[in-house]
């Protein structure tokens, strides 16, 4: 690997901006200084006027492999990820077959090793009948993101509604537990209330705020009773925000939360325009929820920004509302979406870096990533805040070939992405020939 010298970048890191050069040797950041000269040959990247950010760590994606590769694959979606400045991802277990055994989990890691351009990690899945297999996942020996429990049904058939199972997992697991929280009883009652629901505007009425709150509340009660390390994914309602605190620093919290870019960007008003394209679980809801999510993100009740990237084919999304699957592709555009709000003055670029890089690294105890520090892995993104970029069918890299952001003009452009010391995206082109690394964790 030829060393890389990034010259005169504006580093955004740990709440500050500084002008600096960054030297990358091998997989790691060798030196950060106001000026660096080297006695050896390097590849120089001139970054005058560009912002250098730590790579995004997305703690929730669905890359659909194995078994659902007509929608996506680890190879295709990791390429979309690096084009969008995401250098590391944590992928969910609702594939086909679902990731419910240690053997299936390791098979996914093997796929990641041979095909992912980004750094990768995977969650162990839970069902109503694989408790002993789940409990083999040990935080001291396993390089595994965590344990994922669907406490509400979504894509796939992994609903866990047996409270004996839930109590055992919450009581005995050493791992961080990440939950999808929607209450099935509330959803069933709402479906009965809207028997003629025939378009996506009914989705936030069926999967409503009560369904989310009741399930999130139950998960938090289980976690408090057992002192479990709990992370609740994709918070979507104002009502749930009362369950979270900003009284402790992130590394001291036992219960943490995530918000996804689509819940910060879209509202229920957008169903009239986009319909099933923004049908997802939990649902995108009324505008007052979006406003509350922004407030909670900025005051640190919400800890992480992620995507829940969940592609389906265009044909699948064109089915009638009840048959159309839930989920939308986002990983190529998540950082650009947040930089759009930086330009609008809604959030600072330092806060975006905190929520998309620093916080996932702290929350999941990712080893030596998520920050621009000497000795850390070189996962870096260069951004031009003075160029624009419009989403078109021609520049969408998702295997599904579509995006709900199509036609949107972002007021920023990603120029380079570096993954573990390798330039993998440069000026609109994905650079093949290298692979990401399996994420490791610093856990006691």
C-alpha positions as CSV (number, residue, x, y, z in Angstrom):
1,X,0.0,0.0,0.0
2,X,1.5,3.3,-1.0
3,X,1.2,5.9,1.8
4,X,-1.4,8.6,1.4
5,X,-0.8,12.2,2.4
6,X,-3.9,14.4,2.6
7,X,-2.8,18.0,2.4
8,X,-4.4,21.0,3.9
9,X,-7.8,19.6,4.9
10,X,-10.3,21.0,7.3
11,X,-10.5,18.2,9.9
12,X,-13.9,17.8,11.6
13,X,-13.3,15.7,14.7
14,X,-14.3,15.6,18.4
15,X,-16.2,18.8,18.2
16,X,-13.5,20.9,16.5
17,X,-12.4,22.0,13.1
18,X,-8.6,22.4,12.4
19,X,-6.5,22.8,9.3
20,X,-4.1,19.9,9.0
21,X,-2.2,17.3,6.9
22,X,-2.9,13.6,7.5
23,X,-0.5,10.9,6.7
24,X,-1.9,7.4,6.2
25,X,0.5,4.4,6.2
26,X,-0.8,0.9,5.8
27,X,-4.3,0.6,7.3
28,X,-3.8,3.4,9.9
29,X,-3.4,7.1,10.4
30,X,0.4,7.7,11.0
31,X,0.5,11.4,11.7
32,X,-1.7,14.5,12.0
33,X,0.1,17.9,11.9
34,X,-0.2,21.4,10.5
35,X,2.4,20.5,7.9
36,X,3.8,17.1,6.9
37,X,6.8,16.4,4.7
38,X,7.9,12.8,4.0
39,X,11.3,11.4,2.9
40,X,9.5,8.6,1.0
41,X,7.1,8.5,-1.9
42,X,3.4,9.1,-1.1
43,X,0.2,9.6,-3.0
44,X,-0.8,13.2,-2.3
45,X,-4.5,14.2,-2.1
46,X,-4.9,18.0,-2.2
47,X,-7.7,18.9,0.1
48,X,-7.7,22.7,0.0
49,X,-11.3,23.8,0.7
50,X,-12.4,20.2,1.6
51,X,-13.7,18.9,4.9
52,X,-12.1,15.6,6.2
53,X,-14.5,13.6,8.3
54,X,-14.1,10.2,10.0
55,X,-16.0,7.6,8.0
56,X,-19.6,7.0,8.8
57,X,-20.4,3.9,10.9
58,X,-23.9,2.7,10.1
59,X,-25.2,0.5,12.9
60,X,-28.3,-0.8,11.0
61,X,-28.4,-2.0,7.4
62,X,-30.0,-4.8,5.5
63,X,-27.9,-6.0,2.7
64,X,-30.1,-9.0,1.9
65,X,-27.4,-11.7,1.6
66,X,-27.8,-14.6,1.7
67,X,-31.0,-15.6,0.0
68,X,-32.5,-12.3,-1.1
69,X,-29.8,-11.2,-3.6
70,X,-32.4,-10.2,-6.2
71,X,-32.8,-7.1,-4.0
72,X,-29.2,-6.5,-2.9
73,X,-26.0,-8.1,-1.9
74,X,-23.1,-7.3,0.4
75,X,-21.0,-6.5,-2.6
76,X,-23.4,-4.1,-4.3
77,X,-24.6,-2.3,-1.2
78,X,-21.1,-1.9,0.3
79,X,-20.1,-0.1,-2.9
80,X,-23.1,2.2,-2.5
81,X,-22.1,2.7,1.1
82,X,-18.5,3.9,0.4
83,X,-19.8,6.1,-2.4
84,X,-21.9,7.8,0.3
85,X,-19.1,8.1,2.9
86,X,-20.1,5.1,5.0
87,X,-16.9,3.1,5.7
88,X,-18.3,0.6,8.2
89,X,-21.6,-1.2,8.6
90,X,-23.4,-3.5,10.9
91,X,-25.9,-5.8,9.1
92,X,-29.1,-7.3,10.3
93,X,-30.0,-11.0,10.6
94,X,-33.4,-11.1,8.7
95,X,-31.9,-12.8,5.6
96,X,-32.8,-16.1,4.0
97,X,-32.0,-18.2,6.0
98,X,-32.1,-15.9,8.9
99,X,-28.9,-15.7,11.0
100,X,-30.0,-17.8,13.9
101,X,-27.0,-20.1,14.4
102,X,-23.3,-19.5,15.0
103,X,-22.5,-21.3,11.8
104,X,-24.8,-19.1,9.7
105,X,-23.3,-16.0,11.4
106,X,-19.8,-17.1,10.4
107,X,-21.0,-17.8,6.8
108,X,-22.0,-14.1,6.6
109,X,-18.6,-13.0,7.8
110,X,-17.1,-15.1,5.1
111,X,-19.2,-13.3,2.5
112,X,-18.2,-10.0,3.9
113,X,-14.5,-10.9,3.9
114,X,-14.5,-11.8,0.2
115,X,-16.9,-9.2,-1.2
116,X,-17.3,-6.1,1.0
117,X,-15.6,-2.9,0.1
118,X,-16.5,-1.4,3.5
119,X,-15.6,-2.7,6.9
120,X,-18.3,-5.1,8.1
121,X,-20.0,-6.6,11.1
122,X,-23.1,-8.6,11.7
123,X,-25.8,-9.2,14.3
124,X,-26.8,-12.5,15.7
125,X,-30.5,-13.0,15.3
126,X,-33.1,-14.2,17.9
127,X,-36.2,-16.4,17.3
128,X,-38.6,-17.9,19.7
129,X,-36.6,-21.2,19.7
130,X,-32.9,-20.5,19.4
131,X,-32.1,-19.2,22.9
132,X,-29.1,-21.5,23.5
133,X,-27.5,-20.7,20.2
134,X,-27.9,-16.9,20.9
135,X,-26.3,-17.3,24.3
136,X,-23.2,-18.7,22.7
137,X,-22.4,-15.2,21.5
138,X,-19.9,-14.0,24.0
139,X,-18.8,-10.4,24.2
140,X,-15.2,-11.3,25.2
141,X,-14.4,-13.6,22.4
142,X,-16.7,-12.7,19.5
143,X,-16.2,-10.0,17.0
144,X,-19.9,-9.6,16.6
145,X,-21.9,-6.3,16.6
146,X,-24.6,-7.5,19.0
147,X,-27.8,-9.4,19.3
148,X,-30.9,-8.3,17.3
149,X,-34.4,-8.9,18.6
150,X,-37.5,-8.1,16.5
151,X,-40.0,-7.2,19.2
152,X,-42.2,-6.2,16.3
153,X,-42.6,-8.0,12.9
154,X,-40.9,-6.5,9.8
155,X,-39.3,-8.0,6.7
156,X,-38.9,-11.7,7.3
157,X,-40.4,-13.9,10.0
158,X,-38.3,-13.2,13.1
159,X,-40.8,-11.8,15.5
160,X,-40.0,-12.7,19.1
161,X,-43.2,-12.6,21.1
162,X,-42.4,-15.3,23.7
163,X,-41.8,-13.5,27.0
164,X,-40.0,-16.5,28.5
165,X,-37.5,-16.2,25.7
166,X,-37.2,-12.4,26.0
167,X,-36.6,-12.7,29.8
168,X,-33.9,-15.3,29.3
169,X,-32.1,-13.3,26.6
170,X,-32.3,-10.0,28.5
171,X,-31.3,-11.8,31.7
172,X,-28.4,-13.9,30.5
173,X,-26.9,-12.3,27.4
174,X,-23.6,-10.6,27.8
175,X,-24.0,-8.7,24.5
176,X,-25.6,-5.5,23.6
177,X,-29.1,-6.2,22.5
178,X,-30.6,-4.1,19.7
179,X,-34.3,-4.1,19.3
180,X,-36.9,-3.3,16.7
181,X,-39.8,-2.1,18.8
182,X,-43.5,-2.2,17.6
183,X,-46.3,-3.8,19.6
184,X,-48.1,-6.5,17.6
185,X,-51.3,-6.3,19.6
186,X,-51.6,-2.6,18.9
187,X,-50.9,-3.1,15.2
188,X,-53.5,-5.9,14.9
189,X,-56.1,-3.7,16.6
190,X,-55.3,-0.8,14.2
191,X,-55.5,-3.1,11.2
192,X,-59.0,-4.1,12.3
193,X,-59.8,-0.4,12.7
194,X,-58.8,0.3,9.1
195,X,-60.0,-2.7,7.1
196,X,-60.1,-0.8,3.8
197,X,-56.5,0.6,4.0
198,X,-55.4,0.7,0.4
199,X,-52.5,3.1,0.2
200,X,-49.4,4.0,2.2
201,X,-50.9,7.0,3.9
202,X,-52.6,4.4,6.3
203,X,-49.2,3.0,7.3
204,X,-48.6,5.5,10.2
205,X,-52.1,4.9,11.4
206,X,-51.7,1.2,11.6
207,X,-48.1,1.2,12.9
208,X,-48.8,4.2,15.1
209,X,-47.1,6.0,18.0
210,X,-48.8,3.8,20.6
211,X,-47.4,0.6,18.9
212,X,-43.9,2.0,19.1
213,X,-44.2,3.4,22.6
214,X,-45.6,0.2,24.2
215,X,-42.9,-2.0,22.7
216,X,-40.0,0.4,23.5
217,X,-41.4,0.8,27.0
218,X,-41.5,-3.0,27.4
219,X,-37.9,-3.4,26.2
220,X,-36.7,-0.7,28.6
221,X,-38.4,-2.4,31.5
222,X,-36.8,-5.7,30.6
223,X,-33.4,-4.0,30.3
224,X,-33.7,-2.2,33.7
225,X,-34.8,-5.3,35.5
226,X,-31.8,-7.2,34.2
227,X,-29.2,-4.4,33.8
228,X,-29.0,-5.3,30.1
229,X,-27.1,-3.1,27.6
230,X,-30.0,-2.1,25.4
231,X,-30.0,-0.1,22.1
232,X,-33.4,0.7,20.6
233,X,-33.3,1.2,16.8
234,X,-35.1,3.7,14.6
235,X,-37.0,5.8,17.1
236,X,-39.8,7.4,15.1
237,X,-42.2,9.1,17.5
238,X,-42.3,12.1,19.8
239,X,-43.9,10.0,22.5
240,X,-41.0,7.5,22.8
241,X,-38.6,10.3,23.5
242,X,-39.7,10.5,27.2
243,X,-38.1,7.1,27.6
244,X,-34.5,8.4,27.0
245,X,-32.2,10.6,28.9
246,X,-29.3,13.0,28.2
247,X,-28.1,13.1,31.8
248,X,-25.2,10.8,31.3
249,X,-22.3,10.7,28.7
250,X,-22.8,8.1,26.0
251,X,-20.2,5.8,27.3
252,X,-22.0,5.6,30.7
253,X,-25.5,4.9,29.3
254,X,-27.0,1.4,29.6
255,X,-29.9,2.3,27.4
256,X,-29.3,4.1,24.1
257,X,-31.2,5.0,21.0
258,X,-31.0,5.6,17.3
259,X,-32.8,7.8,14.8
260,X,-32.7,7.1,11.1
261,X,-32.3,9.7,8.3
262,X,-35.7,9.0,6.7
263,X,-37.5,9.9,10.0
264,X,-35.5,13.1,10.1
265,X,-36.3,14.0,6.5
266,X,-39.7,12.7,5.5
267,X,-43.1,13.0,7.1
268,X,-46.5,11.5,6.6
269,X,-47.3,14.3,4.2
270,X,-44.8,12.7,1.7
271,X,-46.9,9.6,1.2
272,X,-49.1,11.4,-1.3
273,X,-46.0,11.9,-3.5
274,X,-43.9,8.8,-2.8
275,X,-46.4,6.2,-1.6
276,X,-44.9,2.7,-1.0
277,X,-41.4,4.0,-1.8
278,X,-41.3,5.4,1.8
279,X,-43.3,2.6,3.4
280,X,-41.1,1.3,6.2
281,X,-41.3,-0.2,9.7
282,X,-41.6,1.7,11.9
283,X,-43.6,4.1,9.8
284,X,-42.7,7.6,8.8
285,X,-45.2,9.6,10.8
286,X,-46.9,13.0,11.2
287,X,-44.7,16.2,11.0
288,X,-44.8,16.8,14.8
289,X,-42.8,13.6,15.3
290,X,-40.1,14.8,12.9
291,X,-39.8,18.1,14.8
292,X,-39.5,16.3,18.1
293,X,-36.9,13.9,16.8
294,X,-34.7,16.8,15.7
295,X,-35.0,18.4,19.1
296,X,-34.0,15.1,20.8
297,X,-31.1,14.5,18.4
298,X,-29.6,17.9,19.2
299,X,-30.0,17.6,22.9
300,X,-28.6,14.0,23.0
301,X,-31.6,12.0,24.0
302,X,-31.1,10.4,20.6
303,X,-27.6,9.0,20.4
304,X,-26.9,7.8,16.8
305,X,-28.0,8.6,13.3
306,X,-28.3,5.5,11.0
307,X,-30.2,4.4,7.9
308,X,-32.0,1.1,8.3
309,X,-31.0,0.7,4.6
310,X,-33.5,-1.9,3.4
311,X,-33.8,-2.2,-0.4
312,X,-36.6,-3.9,-2.3
313,X,-37.0,-4.1,-6.1
314,X,-39.0,-1.5,-7.9
315,X,-41.5,-4.2,-8.9
316,X,-42.0,-5.2,-5.3
317,X,-42.7,-1.7,-4.3
318,X,-45.3,-1.2,-7.1
319,X,-47.6,-3.8,-5.6
320,X,-50.7,-2.8,-3.7
321,X,-50.1,-1.2,-0.3
322,X,-50.8,-4.3,1.7
323,X,-48.5,-6.5,-0.3
324,X,-45.6,-4.0,-0.9
325,X,-42.7,-4.8,1.5
326,X,-41.5,-2.2,4.0
327,X,-38.1,-0.6,3.7
328,X,-36.2,1.9,1.5
329,X,-32.6,2.2,0.3
330,X,-30.6,5.0,1.9
331,X,-26.9,4.1,2.6
332,X,-25.5,5.9,-0.4
333,X,-27.2,9.2,0.6
334,X,-27.3,9.3,4.4
335,X,-24.3,11.6,4.9
336,X,-25.4,13.9,2.1
337,X,-28.8,14.1,3.6
338,X,-27.3,15.3,6.9
339,X,-25.0,17.7,5.2
340,X,-28.1,19.2,3.5
341,X,-29.3,20.1,7.0
342,X,-25.9,21.5,7.9
343,X,-26.3,23.9,4.9
344,X,-29.8,24.7,6.1
345,X,-28.4,25.6,9.6
346,X,-30.4,22.8,11.3
347,X,-27.4,21.0,12.7
348,X,-23.6,21.6,12.8
349,X,-21.1,19.5,10.8
350,X,-19.4,18.7,14.1
351,X,-22.7,17.2,15.4
352,X,-23.2,15.2,12.3
353,X,-19.7,13.7,12.8
354,X,-20.5,13.0,16.4
355,X,-23.8,11.2,15.7
356,X,-22.7,9.3,12.6
357,X,-19.1,8.3,13.4
358,X,-18.1,9.0,17.1
359,X,-21.3,7.8,18.7
360,X,-21.6,4.5,16.9
361,X,-18.0,3.8,17.8
362,X,-18.6,4.6,21.5
363,X,-22.0,2.9,21.7
364,X,-20.7,-0.4,20.2
365,X,-17.2,-0.1,21.6
366,X,-15.7,-0.4,18.1
367,X,-11.9,-0.8,18.3
368,X,-9.9,2.2,16.9
369,X,-12.4,3.5,14.5
370,X,-14.8,6.4,14.4
371,X,-12.3,9.2,15.1
372,X,-9.5,10.9,13.3
373,X,-6.6,10.0,15.6
374,X,-3.0,8.9,15.2
375,X,-2.8,5.1,15.4
376,X,-6.5,4.6,14.5
377,X,-7.6,2.9,11.4
378,X,-7.8,5.2,8.4
379,X,-11.5,5.4,7.7
380,X,-11.9,8.9,6.2
381,X,-14.2,10.9,4.0
382,X,-13.4,14.1,2.0
383,X,-16.4,16.4,1.4
384,X,-16.7,19.4,-0.8
385,X,-19.4,21.7,0.7
386,X,-19.2,24.0,-2.3
387,X,-20.3,21.6,-5.0
388,X,-23.8,20.1,-5.5
389,X,-24.9,16.7,-6.5
390,X,-28.2,15.5,-7.8
391,X,-29.5,12.0,-7.4
392,X,-30.2,10.4,-10.8
393,X,-30.9,6.8,-11.9
394,X,-27.4,6.9,-13.5
395,X,-25.6,7.5,-10.3
396,X,-27.6,5.3,-7.9
397,X,-25.5,2.3,-7.0
398,X,-28.1,0.3,-5.1
399,X,-28.8,-3.0,-6.8
400,X,-32.5,-2.2,-6.7
401,X,-31.8,0.8,-8.9
402,X,-34.0,3.4,-7.3
403,X,-34.0,5.9,-4.4
404,X,-36.8,8.0,-2.8
405,X,-34.2,10.8,-3.1
406,X,-34.2,10.7,-6.9
407,X,-34.2,14.2,-8.3
408,X,-33.0,15.8,-5.0
409,X,-30.0,18.1,-5.3
410,X,-27.6,17.9,-2.4
411,X,-25.5,21.0,-1.6
412,X,-22.4,18.9,-1.0
413,X,-20.4,16.2,-2.7
414,X,-18.2,13.4,-1.5
415,X,-14.9,13.4,-3.3
416,X,-13.0,10.6,-1.7
417,X,-13.6,7.7,0.7
418,X,-10.8,5.8,2.4
419,X,-11.5,2.5,4.1
420,X,-8.8,0.9,6.3
421,X,-6.1,2.9,4.4
422,X,-7.4,2.2,0.9
423,X,-8.9,4.8,-1.4
424,X,-12.2,3.0,-2.4
425,X,-14.1,5.9,-3.9
426,X,-12.7,8.9,-5.8
427,X,-14.5,11.6,-7.8
428,X,-17.5,9.6,-8.7
429,X,-15.9,6.2,-9.2
430,X,-15.8,3.2,-7.0
431,X,-12.2,1.8,-6.9
432,X,-12.1,-2.0,-6.9
433,X,-9.2,-4.1,-5.7
434,X,-9.4,-3.9,-1.9
435,X,-11.7,-5.2,0.8
436,X,-12.9,-3.8,4.1
437,X,-12.0,-5.4,7.4
438,X,-14.0,-7.2,10.1
439,X,-14.8,-4.8,12.9
440,X,-13.4,-5.6,16.3
441,X,-14.6,-4.4,19.6
442,X,-13.0,-3.3,22.9
443,X,-15.3,-5.0,25.5
444,X,-14.5,-6.0,29.1
